[in-house]
Amino acid sequence: MTDDQGTQPPLIRVRGLQNRFGSLVVHDGLDLDIRHGEILGVVGGSGTGKSVLLRSIVGLMRPSAGRIEVFGKELQSLPDRERSRVERRFGVLFQGGALFTSLNLQENIALPLMEHAGLSRRDAEYLARIKLALAGLPGEAALKYPAELSGGMVKRAALARALALDPEVLFLDEPTAGLDPIGAAGFDRLIMTLRDALGLSVFLVTHDLDTLYTSCDRVAVLSQRRVLVADRLEVVENTADEWIRDYFHGPRGRAAREAADVLENR
Protein backbone atom coordinates (compact mmCIF):
# COMPACT_ATOMS: atom_id res chain seq x y z
CA MET A 1 0.00 0.00 0.00
CA THR A 2 1.38 3.40 -0.93
CA ASP A 3 1.84 6.06 1.75
CA ASP A 4 -0.88 8.38 0.43
CA GLN A 5 -3.61 5.78 0.42
CA GLY A 6 -4.14 6.14 4.15
CA THR A 7 -5.13 9.79 3.59
CA GLN A 8 -7.88 9.02 1.04
CA PRO A 9 -11.51 8.61 2.14
CA PRO A 10 -12.13 4.99 3.16
CA LEU A 11 -13.41 2.64 0.49
CA ILE A 12 -15.75 1.14 3.10
CA ARG A 13 -16.77 2.84 6.33
CA VAL A 14 -18.55 1.00 9.17
CA ARG A 15 -19.96 3.11 11.99
CA GLY A 16 -21.88 2.12 15.11
CA LEU A 17 -22.52 -1.42 13.84
CA GLN A 18 -24.67 -3.64 16.01
CA ASN A 19 -25.37 -7.30 15.30
CA ARG A 20 -27.55 -9.27 17.67
CA PHE A 21 -29.14 -12.70 17.58
CA GLY A 22 -31.98 -12.64 20.08
CA SER A 23 -30.41 -11.71 23.41
CA LEU A 24 -26.88 -12.37 22.14
CA VAL A 25 -25.12 -9.16 21.11
CA VAL A 26 -22.13 -9.92 18.87
CA HIS A 27 -21.22 -6.35 17.88
CA ASP A 28 -22.20 -3.12 19.58
CA GLY A 29 -20.91 0.25 18.39
CA LEU A 30 -18.33 -1.28 16.04
CA ASP A 31 -16.38 1.16 13.82
CA LEU A 32 -13.98 0.15 11.03
CA ASP A 33 -12.54 1.58 7.80
CA ILE A 34 -11.24 -0.35 4.79
CA ARG A 35 -8.79 1.68 2.74
CA HIS A 36 -8.00 1.67 -0.95
CA GLY A 37 -5.38 -0.87 -1.92
CA GLU A 38 -4.74 -2.31 1.53
CA ILE A 39 -4.82 -5.85 2.84
CA LEU A 40 -6.65 -5.58 6.16
CA GLY A 41 -6.36 -8.60 8.43
CA VAL A 42 -9.23 -9.17 10.89
CA VAL A 43 -8.55 -11.28 13.98
CA GLY A 44 -10.22 -11.98 17.30
CA GLY A 45 -11.10 -14.75 19.70
CA SER A 46 -13.88 -17.26 19.11
CA GLY A 47 -17.30 -15.63 19.20
CA THR A 48 -16.09 -12.12 18.38
CA GLY A 49 -18.04 -12.17 15.10
CA LYS A 50 -15.33 -11.95 12.45
CA SER A 51 -17.38 -13.78 9.82
CA VAL A 52 -20.54 -11.97 10.95
CA LEU A 53 -18.79 -8.66 10.28
CA LEU A 54 -17.76 -9.81 6.82
CA ARG A 55 -21.28 -10.96 5.98
CA SER A 56 -22.72 -7.66 7.22
CA ILE A 57 -20.42 -5.61 5.01
CA VAL A 58 -21.09 -7.63 1.84
CA GLY A 59 -24.86 -7.48 2.37
CA LEU A 60 -25.56 -11.08 3.35
CA MET A 61 -26.79 -10.02 6.80
CA ARG A 62 -28.81 -6.98 7.81
CA PRO A 63 -27.28 -5.38 10.92
CA SER A 64 -29.49 -4.59 13.90
CA ALA A 65 -28.21 -1.00 13.90
CA GLY A 66 -25.43 1.14 12.52
CA ARG A 67 -24.28 2.38 9.14
CA ILE A 68 -22.21 0.74 6.41
CA GLU A 69 -21.02 3.03 3.61
CA VAL A 70 -19.56 1.37 0.52
CA PHE A 71 -17.99 3.49 -2.24
CA GLY A 72 -19.57 6.51 -0.53
CA LYS A 73 -23.10 5.04 -0.44
CA GLU A 74 -25.04 3.62 2.49
CA LEU A 75 -25.62 0.03 1.47
CA GLN A 76 -28.81 -0.64 3.42
CA SER A 77 -30.63 2.42 2.05
CA LEU A 78 -30.02 1.69 -1.64
CA PRO A 79 -32.81 0.41 -3.91
CA ASP A 80 -32.47 -3.30 -4.57
CA ARG A 81 -31.20 -2.92 -8.13
CA GLU A 82 -28.52 -0.36 -7.23
CA ARG A 83 -27.52 -2.31 -4.15
CA SER A 84 -27.08 -5.41 -6.31
CA ARG A 85 -24.79 -3.45 -8.65
CA VAL A 86 -22.69 -2.30 -5.71
CA GLU A 87 -22.46 -5.80 -4.27
CA ARG A 88 -21.19 -7.11 -7.61
CA ARG A 89 -18.10 -4.98 -7.02
CA PHE A 90 -17.23 -7.40 -4.19
CA GLY A 91 -15.58 -10.78 -4.53
CA VAL A 92 -16.08 -13.23 -1.64
CA LEU A 93 -14.20 -16.41 -0.76
CA PHE A 94 -16.08 -18.33 1.94
CA GLN A 95 -14.41 -20.67 4.42
CA GLY A 96 -15.37 -23.93 2.73
CA GLY A 97 -14.98 -22.62 -0.80
CA ALA A 98 -18.75 -22.94 -1.46
CA LEU A 99 -18.20 -24.35 -4.95
CA PHE A 100 -21.06 -26.14 -6.71
CA THR A 101 -20.11 -29.80 -6.45
CA SER A 102 -22.13 -30.77 -9.54
CA LEU A 103 -20.19 -28.33 -11.77
CA ASN A 104 -16.59 -28.51 -12.89
CA LEU A 105 -14.30 -25.59 -12.11
CA GLN A 106 -14.77 -23.93 -15.48
CA GLU A 107 -18.54 -24.06 -15.05
CA ASN A 108 -18.32 -22.79 -11.46
CA ILE A 109 -16.48 -19.65 -12.55
CA ALA A 110 -18.49 -19.19 -15.77
CA LEU A 111 -21.83 -19.22 -13.96
CA PRO A 112 -21.64 -15.69 -12.42
CA LEU A 113 -20.27 -14.37 -15.71
CA MET A 114 -23.35 -15.63 -17.54
CA GLU A 115 -25.84 -14.66 -14.83
CA HIS A 116 -24.52 -11.20 -13.91
CA ALA A 117 -22.44 -10.09 -16.91
CA GLY A 118 -24.72 -11.57 -19.56
CA LEU A 119 -21.92 -13.37 -21.39
CA SER A 120 -22.48 -16.31 -23.68
CA ARG A 121 -21.40 -19.70 -22.37
CA ARG A 122 -18.45 -19.75 -24.77
CA ASP A 123 -17.15 -16.34 -23.70
CA ALA A 124 -17.83 -17.04 -20.01
CA GLU A 125 -15.91 -20.32 -20.10
CA TYR A 126 -13.01 -18.64 -21.91
CA LEU A 127 -12.82 -15.99 -19.18
CA ALA A 128 -13.24 -18.67 -16.52
CA ARG A 129 -10.04 -20.35 -17.71
CA ILE A 130 -8.24 -17.01 -17.46
CA LYS A 131 -9.46 -16.53 -13.87
CA LEU A 132 -8.33 -20.05 -12.96
CA ALA A 133 -4.89 -19.26 -14.34
CA LEU A 134 -4.82 -16.01 -12.34
CA ALA A 135 -5.49 -18.08 -9.22
CA GLY A 136 -2.50 -20.28 -10.03
CA LEU A 137 -4.30 -23.38 -11.30
CA PRO A 138 -3.07 -25.38 -14.33
CA GLY A 139 -5.16 -25.52 -17.50
CA GLU A 140 -6.18 -29.15 -16.98
CA ALA A 141 -7.86 -28.22 -13.67
CA ALA A 142 -10.68 -26.44 -15.54
CA LEU A 143 -12.58 -29.67 -16.23
CA LYS A 144 -12.10 -31.18 -12.79
CA TYR A 145 -14.88 -31.29 -10.18
CA PRO A 146 -14.42 -29.99 -6.61
CA ALA A 147 -14.36 -33.54 -5.19
CA GLU A 148 -11.30 -34.29 -7.33
CA LEU A 149 -9.24 -31.44 -5.89
CA SER A 150 -6.87 -31.03 -2.97
CA GLY A 151 -7.73 -28.50 -0.29
CA GLY A 152 -5.30 -26.00 -1.73
CA MET A 153 -6.77 -26.34 -5.21
CA VAL A 154 -10.29 -25.82 -3.84
CA LYS A 155 -9.14 -22.56 -2.20
CA ARG A 156 -7.61 -21.36 -5.47
CA ALA A 157 -10.71 -22.33 -7.44
CA ALA A 158 -12.90 -20.45 -4.97
CA LEU A 159 -10.57 -17.47 -5.33
CA ALA A 160 -10.94 -17.65 -9.12
CA ARG A 161 -14.71 -17.50 -8.72
CA ALA A 162 -14.40 -14.54 -6.32
CA LEU A 163 -12.40 -12.78 -9.07
CA ALA A 164 -14.88 -13.65 -11.82
CA LEU A 165 -16.62 -10.26 -12.02
CA ASP A 166 -13.42 -8.18 -11.62
CA PRO A 167 -14.18 -6.98 -8.07
CA GLU A 168 -12.67 -3.92 -6.46
CA VAL A 169 -12.76 -5.42 -2.96
CA LEU A 170 -11.94 -9.01 -2.12
CA PHE A 171 -13.35 -10.57 1.06
CA LEU A 172 -11.56 -13.71 2.26
CA ASP A 173 -12.85 -15.79 5.18
CA GLU A 174 -10.05 -17.95 6.63
CA PRO A 175 -8.47 -18.53 3.21
CA THR A 176 -5.51 -20.57 4.50
CA ALA A 177 -7.46 -22.69 7.01
CA GLY A 178 -6.71 -26.36 6.48
CA LEU A 179 -3.71 -25.76 4.22
CA ASP A 180 -0.22 -27.02 4.99
CA PRO A 181 2.40 -24.33 5.71
CA ILE A 182 3.82 -24.39 2.17
CA GLY A 183 0.37 -24.15 0.59
CA ALA A 184 -0.64 -21.36 2.98
CA ALA A 185 2.53 -19.37 2.22
CA GLY A 186 1.88 -19.77 -1.51
CA PHE A 187 -1.67 -18.51 -1.07
CA ASP A 188 -0.43 -15.49 0.89
CA ARG A 189 1.99 -14.61 -1.90
CA LEU A 190 -0.78 -15.01 -4.47
CA ILE A 191 -3.06 -12.57 -2.63
CA MET A 192 -0.31 -9.96 -2.45
CA THR A 193 0.48 -10.41 -6.14
CA LEU A 194 -3.18 -10.06 -7.12
CA ARG A 195 -3.62 -7.00 -4.90
CA ASP A 196 -0.67 -5.31 -6.58
CA ALA A 197 -1.53 -6.40 -10.12
CA LEU A 198 -5.28 -5.74 -10.02
CA GLY A 199 -5.41 -2.83 -7.56
CA LEU A 200 -7.62 -4.72 -5.14
CA SER A 201 -8.48 -3.91 -1.56
CA VAL A 202 -8.61 -7.02 0.62
CA PHE A 203 -10.59 -7.75 3.82
CA LEU A 204 -9.06 -10.92 5.24
CA VAL A 205 -10.44 -12.84 8.23
CA THR A 206 -7.73 -15.15 9.52
CA HIS A 207 -6.23 -16.94 12.51
CA ASP A 208 -2.96 -17.46 10.64
CA LEU A 209 -0.19 -15.44 12.24
CA ASP A 210 2.12 -16.03 9.27
CA THR A 211 -0.51 -14.45 7.00
CA LEU A 212 -0.78 -11.42 9.28
CA TYR A 213 2.96 -10.83 9.39
CA THR A 214 3.72 -11.46 5.72
CA SER A 215 0.79 -9.94 3.84
CA CYS A 216 -1.31 -7.50 5.91
CA ASP A 217 -0.86 -3.72 5.82
CA ARG A 218 -3.06 -3.26 8.89
CA VAL A 219 -4.69 -5.58 11.41
CA ALA A 220 -8.04 -5.05 13.15
CA VAL A 221 -8.63 -6.87 16.44
CA LEU A 222 -12.23 -7.63 17.41
CA SER A 223 -12.84 -7.72 21.15
CA GLN A 224 -15.54 -6.63 23.59
CA ARG A 225 -18.10 -6.44 20.71
CA ARG A 226 -16.16 -3.85 18.74
CA VAL A 227 -12.81 -3.12 17.06
CA LEU A 228 -10.31 -2.79 19.87
CA VAL A 229 -7.52 -1.54 17.59
CA ALA A 230 -6.92 -1.28 13.83
CA ASP A 231 -3.41 -0.30 12.87
CA ARG A 232 -0.03 -1.50 11.63
CA LEU A 233 1.14 -4.70 13.25
CA GLU A 234 3.89 -3.04 15.26
CA VAL A 235 1.20 -0.88 16.90
CA VAL A 236 -1.35 -3.65 17.34
CA GLU A 237 1.02 -6.13 18.95
CA ASN A 238 2.01 -3.55 21.58
CA THR A 239 -1.58 -2.67 22.53
CA ALA A 240 -2.24 -3.22 26.23
CA ASP A 241 -4.75 -6.07 26.11
CA GLU A 242 -4.53 -9.60 27.52
CA TRP A 243 -5.80 -11.37 24.40
CA ILE A 244 -3.43 -9.39 22.14
CA ARG A 245 -0.49 -10.16 24.45
CA ASP A 246 -1.25 -13.88 24.48
CA TYR A 247 -1.93 -14.02 20.73
CA PHE A 248 0.97 -12.00 19.37
CA HIS A 249 3.63 -12.61 22.01
CA GLY A 250 3.22 -16.36 22.52
CA PRO A 251 5.54 -18.90 20.86
CA ARG A 252 3.61 -18.96 17.56
CA GLY A 253 3.51 -15.18 17.37
CA ARG A 254 7.25 -14.91 17.96
CA ALA A 255 7.94 -17.57 15.31
CA ALA A 256 5.73 -15.78 12.75
CA ARG A 257 7.42 -12.44 13.48
CA GLU A 258 10.90 -13.94 13.13
CA ALA A 259 9.98 -15.68 9.86
CA ALA A 260 8.59 -12.44 8.44
CA ASP A 261 11.80 -10.62 9.43
CA VAL A 262 13.88 -13.24 7.61
CA LEU A 263 11.80 -12.86 4.44
CA GLU A 264 11.99 -9.07 4.58
CA ASN A 265 15.79 -9.10 4.95
CA ARG A 266 16.46 -11.50 2.08
C-alpha positions in Angstrom: 0.0 0.0 0.0 1.4 3.4 -0.9 1.8 6.1 1.7 -0.9 8.4 0.4 -3.6 5.8 0.4 -4.1 6.1 4.2 -5.1 9.8 3.6 -7.9 9.0 1.0 -11.5 8.6 2.1 -12.1 5.0 3.2 -13.4 2.6 0.5 -15.8 1.1 3.1 -16.8 2.8 6.3 -18.5 1.0 9.2 -20.0 3.1 12.0 -21.9 2.1 15.1 -22.5 -1.4 13.8 -24.7 -3.6 16.0 -25.4 -7.3 15.3 -27.5 -9.3 17.7 -29.1 -12.7 17.6 -32.0 -12.6 20.1 -30.4 -11.7 23.4 -26.9 -12.4 22.1 -25.1 -9.2 21.1 -22.1 -9.9 18.9 -21.2 -6.3 17.9 -22.2 -3.1 19.6 -20.9 0.3 18.4 -18.3 -1.3 16.0 -16.4 1.2 13.8 -14.0 0.2 11.0 -12.5 1.6 7.8 -11.2 -0.4 4.8 -8.8 1.7 2.7 -8.0 1.7 -1.0 -5.4 -0.9 -1.9 -4.7 -2.3 1.5 -4.8 -5.8 2.8 -6.7 -5.6 6.2 -6.4 -8.6 8.4 -9.2 -9.2 10.9 -8.6 -11.3 14.0 -10.2 -12.0 17.3 -11.1 -14.7 19.7 -13.9 -17.3 19.1 -17.3 -15.6 19.2 -16.1 -12.1 18.4 -18.0 -12.2 15.1 -15.3 -12.0 12.4 -17.4 -13.8 9.8 -20.5 -12.0 11.0 -18.8 -8.7 10.3 -17.8 -9.8 6.8 -21.3 -11.0 6.0 -22.7 -7.7 7.2 -20.4 -5.6 5.0 -21.1 -7.6 1.8 -24.9 -7.5 2.4 -25.6 -11.1 3.3 -26.8 -10.0 6.8 -28.8 -7.0 7.8 -27.3 -5.4 10.9 -29.5 -4.6 13.9 -28.2 -1.0 13.9 -25.4 1.1 12.5 -24.3 2.4 9.1 -22.2 0.7 6.4 -21.0 3.0 3.6 -19.6 1.4 0.5 -18.0 3.5 -2.2 -19.6 6.5 -0.5 -23.1 5.0 -0.4 -25.0 3.6 2.5 -25.6 0.0 1.5 -28.8 -0.6 3.4 -30.6 2.4 2.1 -30.0 1.7 -1.6 -32.8 0.4 -3.9 -32.5 -3.3 -4.6 -31.2 -2.9 -8.1 -28.5 -0.4 -7.2 -27.5 -2.3 -4.2 -27.1 -5.4 -6.3 -24.8 -3.4 -8.6 -22.7 -2.3 -5.7 -22.5 -5.8 -4.3 -21.2 -7.1 -7.6 -18.1 -5.0 -7.0 -17.2 -7.4 -4.2 -15.6 -10.8 -4.5 -16.1 -13.2 -1.6 -14.2 -16.4 -0.8 -16.1 -18.3 1.9 -14.4 -20.7 4.4 -15.4 -23.9 2.7 -15.0 -22.6 -0.8 -18.8 -22.9 -1.5 -18.2 -24.3 -4.9 -21.1 -26.1 -6.7 -20.1 -29.8 -6.5 -22.1 -30.8 -9.5 -20.2 -28.3 -11.8 -16.6 -28.5 -12.9 -14.3 -25.6 -12.1 -14.8 -23.9 -15.5 -18.5 -24.1 -15.1 -18.3 -22.8 -11.5 -16.5 -19.6 -12.5 -18.5 -19.2 -15.8 -21.8 -19.2 -14.0 -21.6 -15.7 -12.4 -20.3 -14.4 -15.7 -23.4 -15.6 -17.5 -25.8 -14.7 -14.8 -24.5 -11.2 -13.9 -22.4 -10.1 -16.9 -24.7 -11.6 -19.6 -21.9 -13.4 -21.4 -22.5 -16.3 -23.7 -21.4 -19.7 -22.4 -18.5 -19.8 -24.8 -17.2 -16.3 -23.7 -17.8 -17.0 -20.0 -15.9 -20.3 -20.1 -13.0 -18.6 -21.9 -12.8 -16.0 -19.2 -13.2 -18.7 -16.5 -10.0 -20.3 -17.7 -8.2 -17.0 -17.5 -9.5 -16.5 -13.9 -8.3 -20.0 -13.0 -4.9 -19.3 -14.3 -4.8 -16.0 -12.3 -5.5 -18.1 -9.2 -2.5 -20.3 -10.0 -4.3 -23.4 -11.3 -3.1 -25.4 -14.3 -5.2 -25.5 -17.5 -6.2 -29.1 -17.0 -7.9 -28.2 -13.7 -10.7 -26.4 -15.5 -12.6 -29.7 -16.2 -12.1 -31.2 -12.8 -14.9 -31.3 -10.2 -14.4 -30.0 -6.6 -14.4 -33.5 -5.2 -11.3 -34.3 -7.3 -9.2 -31.4 -5.9 -6.9 -31.0 -3.0 -7.7 -28.5 -0.3 -5.3 -26.0 -1.7 -6.8 -26.3 -5.2 -10.3 -25.8 -3.8 -9.1 -22.6 -2.2 -7.6 -21.4 -5.5 -10.7 -22.3 -7.4 -12.9 -20.4 -5.0 -10.6 -17.5 -5.3 -10.9 -17.7 -9.1 -14.7 -17.5 -8.7 -14.4 -14.5 -6.3 -12.4 -12.8 -9.1 -14.9 -13.6 -11.8 -16.6 -10.3 -12.0 -13.4 -8.2 -11.6 -14.2 -7.0 -8.1 -12.7 -3.9 -6.5 -12.8 -5.4 -3.0 -11.9 -9.0 -2.1 -13.3 -10.6 1.1 -11.6 -13.7 2.3 -12.9 -15.8 5.2 -10.1 -18.0 6.6 -8.5 -18.5 3.2 -5.5 -20.6 4.5 -7.5 -22.7 7.0 -6.7 -26.4 6.5 -3.7 -25.8 4.2 -0.2 -27.0 5.0 2.4 -24.3 5.7 3.8 -24.4 2.2 0.4 -24.1 0.6 -0.6 -21.4 3.0 2.5 -19.4 2.2 1.9 -19.8 -1.5 -1.7 -18.5 -1.1 -0.4 -15.5 0.9 2.0 -14.6 -1.9 -0.8 -15.0 -4.5 -3.1 -12.6 -2.6 -0.3 -10.0 -2.4 0.5 -10.4 -6.1 -3.2 -10.1 -7.1 -3.6 -7.0 -4.9 -0.7 -5.3 -6.6 -1.5 -6.4 -10.1 -5.3 -5.7 -10.0 -5.4 -2.8 -7.6 -7.6 -4.7 -5.1 -8.5 -3.9 -1.6 -8.6 -7.0 0.6 -10.6 -7.8 3.8 -9.1 -10.9 5.2 -10.4 -12.8 8.2 -7.7 -15.2 9.5 -6.2 -16.9 12.5 -3.0 -17.5 10.6 -0.2 -15.4 12.2 2.1 -16.0 9.3 -0.5 -14.5 7.0 -0.8 -11.4 9.3 3.0 -10.8 9.4 3.7 -11.5 5.7 0.8 -9.9 3.8 -1.3 -7.5 5.9 -0.9 -3.7 5.8 -3.1 -3.3 8.9 -4.7 -5.6 11.4 -8.0 -5.0 13.1 -8.6 -6.9 16.4 -12.2 -7.6 17.4 -12.8 -7.7 21.2 -15.5 -6.6 23.6 -18.1 -6.4 20.7 -16.2 -3.9 18.7 -12.8 -3.1 17.1 -10.3 -2.8 19.9 -7.5 -1.5 17.6 -6.9 -1.3 13.8 -3.4 -0.3 12.9 0.0 -1.5 11.6 1.1 -4.7 13.3 3.9 -3.0 15.3 1.2 -0.9 16.9 -1.4 -3.7 17.3 1.0 -6.1 18.9 2.0 -3.5 21.6 -1.6 -2.7 22.5 -2.2 -3.2 26.2 -4.8 -6.1 26.1 -4.5 -9.6 27.5 -5.8 -11.4 24.4 -3.4 -9.4 22.1 -0.5 -10.2 24.4 -1.3 -13.9 24.5 -1.9 -14.0 20.7 1.0 -12.0 19.4 3.6 -12.6 22.0 3.2 -16.4 22.5 5.5 -18.9 20.9 3.6 -19.0 17.6 3.5 -15.2 17.4 7.3 -14.9 18.0 7.9 -17.6 15.3 5.7 -15.8 12.8 7.4 -12.4 13.5 10.9 -13.9 13.1 10.0 -15.7 9.9 8.6 -12.4 8.4 11.8 -10.6 9.4 13.9 -13.2 7.6 11.8 -12.9 4.4 12.0 -9.1 4.6 15.8 -9.1 5.0 16.5 -11.5 2.1 
